[in-house]
């Protein structure tokens, strides 16, 4: 029982690795520089349909189209930057894991820092807040004096 389960799991891993290797090996590059650029691009570009998954790891049809387009543009002699610009123009800044600093993306860059600064300000404000003096009634003052005297003895 356990042996058949292990064999099944091993077979699944072999099929998955073969499928991913087949995907990358189906592209023919002119040189190793093109292959390295392609691999870098597919790890650097995000699939717009998937949740934080690059196009190299995504099985979505859109990611496959983006991989194909990246390959075609590399074969046409386009540079890495030109391909990234094309993808950003087509899919928006979200498609690149390192979006440029613009007015629209400034919240992505400054948002976390702003939240930390506000949190520190609130914490300081709460710790420095002065408490109002409590006025005791004459009976409470007398009782307090009696407790202090009994504590000293």
Secondary structure, 3 states (H helix, E strand, C coil): CHHHHHHHHHHHHHHHHHHHHHHHHCCCCCCHHHHHHHHHHHHHEECCCCCCCECCCCCCHHHHHHHHHHHHHHHCCCCHHHHHHHHHHHHCHHHECCCCCCCCCHHHHHHHHHHHHHHHHHHHHHHHCCCCCCCCCHHHHHHHHHHHHHHHC
